[in-house]
Amino acid sequence: KMEPLLAYEDGLGMPEERKLSSTTLRRFTWWTIFWWGLVVLWAILFYTEVVGFTFSAKISLYGVSIWLNGWMLALFKSQNDKRSRMDVLHDCLVIWMISYVFTNLAWEVPWTIFSRSVFTDLETIDDVVGKTEYMRESIFHLWFWVIGSFGTVDLRTVNHNSTFFTLELYAFVNIAEVCFFFHLNKKRSHMRYMIPVIGAGAPVAFTLMFSFTEVFNNFENMAGNTADTLLALLWTQYQYVVFPIVFAYWGLEMFQEDWKAYFIPRLSR
């Protein structure tokens, strides 16, 4: 008799339960406080007229791009660290998923919801910078600094570029995938690590489209110099090409471990 794909009898064949280790969580918490604390600091310095809009926004973009590498902190093991290889890979995956969703919620989601209505008549970098006075009128106006920051290097953010908008809608799909992963992980499903395997192709493809559509358009929407173009199309984007491939490979390894736990007890009955 065939058994349901996600059903278990008295715990038979249940994969090992894995949770984010306290050590990794502590490292990532401090990592996040440091880098996002700097983002908040630059926003304050902009608001108090110490620095300009473009400088504060670009520095913050560099900081967030570095922060997205935080999953690598889970790879470092202390002398008393008893995590197995699978535990370490799980920690890396969870931190990456949390980081990805965090950026979705902090930028892509509000941008896709509000950009079409709040960004009007913005065609050049001078038009974007021209909103400086509005942003400094009230601390509540700093929402424009947040969702308009990428406009300092890529005008597609503010000029209603349809390709850019369509690609950013993937944020909602990614959030759903991550929620589904945690649901399967809570159930200790042997299918949980198929999420990063199956889901790897979309962010890679969409990110390449994101960057190369502008390359093939002769960088028409790039607002600054070469460094700014690299920031827009490379330094803030490589994570979404390289990391999904890495986690698809590791996800397949973890998936195989879970299948061993699922099938071997059944074959030995």
N, C-alpha and C positions, 0 to 999 in steps of 0.2 A: 504494500500500500504506500502510495506516494505521500510524503509529509509536506505540510504547508511550508513555503519558503522561509518564513520568519517565525515558525512555531518551534517550541522546545518542550520536551517531556521531562519534568522534574529537573530542569537545568541541564539536561543532557546536551552536550555539544555547544554550550554557551561560550562564546569567546571571552577572553579575559577582560574584566572591567578595567577601563583606563580613564583616569581623570588627570587634569592638568596638575602637575606637581607643584607643591608650595614654593619650592626653590625657583622654578621657572616663573611662576606667577609673581613672586616678589621682585625678581630681576626685571620682568616686563613692566611691572607697575612703576618702578623707579625710572626705567627707560622712558616710559610714557610721560611721567611727570616732568622729566627734564626737557624733552623735545617739544611737547605741547605747552609746557610752561614758557619756553622761548617764543613760541608762536603768540601766546597771550602777551608776553612782554613787548614784542614788536608791534602788536596791535595797540597797546597802551602808548608806546613811544610815538606811533603815528597819530593817535588821537590827541596827544599833548603837544603835537607839532614839533617834536624833536627830529623826526625823520619823515620823508615823503611817502606817498602811497606806493609808488613803483618799487622803491628800495625795500620797504617793510614787507610788501607782498612777495617779492622775489626771494628774499632771505627766508621767509616762512615756508615757501615752496621747497627750497633746498632742505630745510629742516624736516619737513614731513617726508620727503623722499628718503632721507636717511633713517627716519623713525620706522619706515616700512620694512627695514631690514632686521627689525627687532627679534623675529623668530629665531635668528641665528644664536641668540643668547642661550637657547635651550640646548644647543650642541655642546656647551662647555660643562664638563662634569667635575665636581669637586671630589676630594679624596673619599668622602663619606657618602657619595652619591650612589645609591643602590638601584637606580633606574636601569631597566634593560634597554636594548637597542629599540625595541618596539615602543617602549615608554617614551624614549627620547624623540623618536619620529612623531609620535602622537602629540607630544608637547609642541614640537615645531609646527605641525599642521594646525593645531588649535590656535596658537598665537598668530599665525598667518591669517587664518579665517577671521579672528577677532579684529585684527588690524585692517583687513580689507573691508569688513562691514563698518568699522568705525569711520573710515574715510567715506564710504557710501553715505552714511547718515550725516556726516559733518559737511559734505559738499555736494555729491551727485544728486541725492534725493531732493534737498531744498532747491538746488539749481534747476533740476528738471521741472519742479513744480512751479517755481516763481520766475525763472529767467525770461520767459516769453512775454510776461506782463510788465516786469519792472525794468528790463533793459530796453530802452527805446532811444532811437537816434544816436546810437553809439557805433561809429564806423572806424574811428582812429584811436590811437593810444591817447591823444590829447583829449578826445571826448570822454574817455574813461577817467583820466586824471582830473578832468573838469568837475567830477563829482566829489572832489576832495572836501570842498566847503560843506556839502550836504552831510558827508560822513562824520565831520567834526562838530556838527550842530548839536548832536546828542549821542550819548554812548549807545543808545538803542539803534542808531543809524549805522553802527558798525556791521550790521548784517550785510551791507553792501560791500564792505571791505572783505568779508568772508567769501561770499559767493562771486564777487567780482575780481578776486585776487588773480585768478588764472588769466584774466583778460589783459594783465600787464605783459604777458608773453605770447598769448594766443587770442586773437580777436574773435575767433569763432565762438568764444564763450559769451560774447555780448552782442554779436551781430546777427543772431538768429540763424546760424548755419544749420541746415536741416540734417546733414550727415553727422555732424558733431552731436546734435540733440538725440538722434536715433541711437547712436552708439552708447550714449550715457544712460539710456533706459535699461541697459543690462544691469545696472546697480540693483534694480528691484529683483531681478532673477538671481543675482548672487546672494542677496539677503535671504531669499527663499531657500536656496541650496544649503546655505550654512545652517539655517533653522532645521532643515530636514536632516542634516548630518547629526546635529546634537540630539534630535529626536531618536534617530537610529542608534546613536551611541548610548543614550540612556537605556534603551531596550537591549543593549549589548548584541545588536544584530550583526551577523556575519557579512551583511551587505554595506555596512557603514562606510568603509573606505573606498567603495565604488564612487562615492560622491566626488572626491578630488580627481579620480581617474576619468570618469565620464565628463565632468565639468571643466576639464583642463582646456579643451579646444576653444571654447567660446571666448574667454578673455584674451587668449593669444591672438586669435583671428581678429577680434574687434580692436585690439590695441595696435596691431599692424595696420589695419585699415585706418585707424585714428591718425597714425603718424604719416603713412605713405600717401594718403589722399592729399595731405598738405605738401608733401615732397613733390608729387606729380602736378600740383597746382602752383609750382614755382614759389612756394612759401609766401603766398599772397597775404595770408592772415597773420604772419609772424610779425609781432609788433616791435621787436627790438633788434639787437645785434646777433652775432653768431652764438654767443654764450646764452642769450635768451632763447634762441631757437633750440639749442641743445637741451635747455632746461624744459622747454615745452614738449619736445618730441622724443627725448631720450632719457634724461635723468629722472623725470617724473613718470616714465612709462615702462622702463625696462623691467621693473618688478612684475608687471602684469603679463610679461612674455616669459621671462626666465623662471619665476617662482612657480607658476602653475605646472610647468613641465617637470620641475623638480618634485613637486608634490604628487604629480600623477605617477611618477616612477616609484616614489616611496609609498604612495597609496596602494599601488599594486603589490608591493612587498608585504604591507600590513594586511591587505585583503587576502593574500595567500595564507598568511598565518591564521587568520580567522577561519578560513575554509578548512584548514587542517583540524582546528578545534571542533568544527561543526561535523565533518565527515568521518574522521577516524573513530570516534566512539560508536558511530552507527555501523561502520564496516566491521567492527570487532564484536558486535552483538551476535 
